Amino acid sequence: MTAIYIGDAVTAAGLRLAGLRVCIVEPSEIAQTLEAELEGASLLLLSAEHAAALEPLALERLLARLEPLVLLLSDHRLRWLAPSPAALARACIVGELDATPGASPKRRASRAPRSGASAEEPRR
């Protein structure tokens, strides 16, 4: 099995020690590098920052491939791909995410009154 990582230098250093083949390129150069690096790989680990630099359709096609298996990784600063604006809006509408800038992507606290407390009674 040949595993390859494409992304930032810091993450690549650790994965190189783990035995992976690594390719360090700027996110703007990912489209040109990708096809050459996919040849012969059975697993591709791609940083989220580099994946975000791809055109949306190209990223969708890449993730749909059966060979090599493609996994997106956060980088060493734990950044992930941002959800699409439509997915973010949908999540905010149904209350799954807090849309406050800089908020962590976790569920909002329930706003329902505690059991035994009436709606008019202030919560303490």
Secondary structure as a PSIPRED ss2 file (coil, helix, strand):
# PSIPRED VFORMAT (PSIPRED V4.0)

   1 M C   1.000  0.000  0.000
   2 T C   1.000  0.000  0.000
   3 A E   0.000  0.000  1.000
   4 I E   0.000  0.000  1.000
   5 Y E   0.000  0.000  1.000
   6 I E   0.000  0.000  1.000
   7 G E   0.000  0.000  1.000
   8 D C   1.000  0.000  0.000
   9 A H   0.000  1.000  0.000
  10 V H   0.000  1.000  0.000
  11 T H   0.000  1.000  0.000
  12 A H   0.000  1.000  0.000
  13 A H   0.000  1.000  0.000
  14 G H   0.000  1.000  0.000
  15 L H   0.000  1.000  0.000
  16 R H   0.000  1.000  0.000
  17 L H   0.000  1.000  0.000
  18 A C   1.000  0.000  0.000
  19 G C   1.000  0.000  0.000
  20 L C   1.000  0.000  0.000
  21 R E   0.000  0.000  1.000
  22 V E   0.000  0.000  1.000
  23 C E   0.000  0.000  1.000
  24 I E   0.000  0.000  1.000
  25 V C   1.000  0.000  0.000
  26 E C   1.000  0.000  0.000
  27 P H   0.000  1.000  0.000
  28 S H   0.000  1.000  0.000
  29 E H   0.000  1.000  0.000
  30 I H   0.000  1.000  0.000
  31 A H   0.000  1.000  0.000
  32 Q H   0.000  1.000  0.000
  33 T H   0.000  1.000  0.000
  34 L H   0.000  1.000  0.000
  35 E H   0.000  1.000  0.000
  36 A H   0.000  1.000  0.000
  37 E H   0.000  1.000  0.000
  38 L H   0.000  1.000  0.000
  39 E C   1.000  0.000  0.000
  40 G C   1.000  0.000  0.000
  41 A C   1.000  0.000  0.000
  42 S C   1.000  0.000  0.000
  43 L E   0.000  0.000  1.000
  44 L E   0.000  0.000  1.000
  45 L E   0.000  0.000  1.000
  46 L E   0.000  0.000  1.000
  47 S E   0.000  0.000  1.000
  48 A H   0.000  1.000  0.000
  49 E H   0.000  1.000  0.000
  50 H H   0.000  1.000  0.000
  51 A H   0.000  1.000  0.000
  52 A H   0.000  1.000  0.000
  53 A C   1.000  0.000  0.000
  54 L C   1.000  0.000  0.000
  55 E C   1.000  0.000  0.000
  56 P H   0.000  1.000  0.000
  57 L H   0.000  1.000  0.000
  58 A H   0.000  1.000  0.000
  59 L H   0.000  1.000  0.000
  60 E H   0.000  1.000  0.000
  61 R H   0.000  1.000  0.000
  62 L H   0.000  1.000  0.000
  63 L H   0.000  1.000  0.000
  64 A H   0.000  1.000  0.000
  65 R C   1.000  0.000  0.000
  66 L C   1.000  0.000  0.000
  67 E C   1.000  0.000  0.000
  68 P C   1.000  0.000  0.000
  69 L E   0.000  0.000  1.000
  70 V E   0.000  0.000  1.000
  71 L E   0.000  0.000  1.000
  72 L E   0.000  0.000  1.000
  73 L E   0.000  0.000  1.000
  74 S C   1.000  0.000  0.000
  75 D C   1.000  0.000  0.000
  76 H C   1.000  0.000  0.000
  77 R C   1.000  0.000  0.000
  78 L C   1.000  0.000  0.000
  79 R C   1.000  0.000  0.000
  80 W C   1.000  0.000  0.000
  81 L C   1.000  0.000  0.000
  82 A C   1.000  0.000  0.000
  83 P C   1.000  0.000  0.000
  84 S C   1.000  0.000  0.000
  85 P H   0.000  1.000  0.000
  86 A H   0.000  1.000  0.000
  87 A H   0.000  1.000  0.000
  88 L H   0.000  1.000  0.000
  89 A H   0.000  1.000  0.000
  90 R H   0.000  1.000  0.000
  91 A H   0.000  1.000  0.000
  92 C H   0.000  1.000  0.000
  93 I H   0.000  1.000  0.000
  94 V C   1.000  0.000  0.000
  95 G C   1.000  0.000  0.000
  96 E C   1.000  0.000  0.000
  97 L C   1.000  0.000  0.000
  98 D C   1.000  0.000  0.000
  99 A C   1.000  0.000  0.000
 100 T C   1.000  0.000  0.000
 101 P C   1.000  0.000  0.000
 102 G C   1.000  0.000  0.000
 103 A C   1.000  0.000  0.000
 104 S C   1.000  0.000  0.000
 105 P C   1.000  0.000  0.000
 106 K C   1.000  0.000  0.000
 107 R C   1.000  0.000  0.000
 108 R C   1.000  0.000  0.000
 109 A C   1.000  0.000  0.000
 110 S C   1.000  0.000  0.000
 111 R C   1.000  0.000  0.000
 112 A C   1.000  0.000  0.000
 113 P C   1.000  0.000  0.000
 114 R C   1.000  0.000  0.000
 115 S C   1.000  0.000  0.000
 116 G C   1.000  0.000  0.000
 117 A C   1.000  0.000  0.000
 118 S C   1.000  0.000  0.000
 119 A C   1.000  0.000  0.000
 120 E C   1.000  0.000  0.000
 121 E C   1.000  0.000  0.000
 122 P C   1.000  0.000  0.000
 123 R C   1.000  0.000  0.000
 124 R C   1.000  0.000  0.000
